[in-house]
Amino acid sequence: MGLDSLTTKSKEGYFDNPQNEFLMANILVTSYYSRWDLKEHKGRIAMYDSSNQLIENHMFSDPAEFQAVVSMLRNEKPLWYDTQVQHLRTGSEPVGEGENRMHEGV
């Protein structure tokens, strides 16, 4: 399922302007699938919205970049994907939130 299949889902943030071009959309990432190919040394991460529709299916050749994205997906909430600039970003959260969890033993 690609981006074209999501264009009619305005509730997910996709919509057309008069020139039939896609405008920026920030979509909440609610689930993901990741894999690392041990033979080819490549990774793939697919991110999905709340309707289980594919948002992005991305290939990685750099293990560090793959791990950074997987770490965000595992540890941050909420996560948003900006379809125009292809950024994955966190929601607003207090400074030092992760440190408090460590000290509390969570």
N, C-alpha and C positions, 0 to 999 in steps of 0.2 A: 504494500500500500504506500503510495507516494504522496507528495504534497498536493498534487492535483485532486486526489480523492477527498481532501479535507477542505477544499475551498468553499463548499456550500455550508459549512458548519460555522455560521457567524457567531454562535455562542462560544466557540472555541477561539475566537479572535480573528478569524480569516474573513476578509471582505474585499470586494472589488471597488476601485474608484472608476470614474468615467472612462479612463483609458484602459480598463481591464487589467490593471497591474495590481499586484498584491501590496498592501500596506503593512506596516510593522504590526506584529502581534506578539504579545507576551503570553505564553501558554504555560499553565501549571503542569509540571511534570509529576505524575503520580506513580509511575512504575517504570522499570527499565529491565533490559536484558543485556548481559555482557558476556563476552567470550574472548579468550586469548588463544590464538592458533600457535601451538608449540612448534610445529614444523615450519611454518612460514614466518613466524615471529611478527604477527600482526594481530591487532585487536579490533573488536567491533562492539559498539554500544548502540542499542536501539532504545529510544525514550518514547513513552506513551502518555497520553492525556487521561483524564478521568473517564472517558468513554472507551478506553483501550484503543484509541486511534493512534497510529504512528505519527510522531512529531518529527523525529530525526533519526536517521540510521547512519552512523558515522564510523569510518574506518580509521584506525590509528596504526602508525608504524613506529612511533616512539613510545617505549614502555613507560617512561616517566609521565608523559602526557596522559596516557591511558589510565594509569594509576591515580593521577590527580582528579580526573573526571569521575572515576569509580568512587573515589573517596568522597567527593562532593555528593554524589548520588546516595551513598550509604549514610553519611553523617549529617547532612544539612536538610532542613525542612523549614519553610517551603523552598522549592527550587522552581525557577521560571526559565523558559527557553524563549529567546528573542529570535523570531524567524527571519527578521531582516538582516541583522548583523551576525547571526549565529552565535550568540552568547548564551552561556548558562550562568545564571546568577541566583544568589540567595535572596530571601526576603530580608526585611529589616530585623535585626536582632541586637540585643544588648552587647556591649563590648565585654569581653572576658567570659562569655557564657560557657565556653568549653572548659575553661579552667575551673569554674565552680563545679561542674559535673565531675571532674577528676578528683577534687578534694572531698566531694560527698561520696565517692566510691560508686558512682553511677556508671 
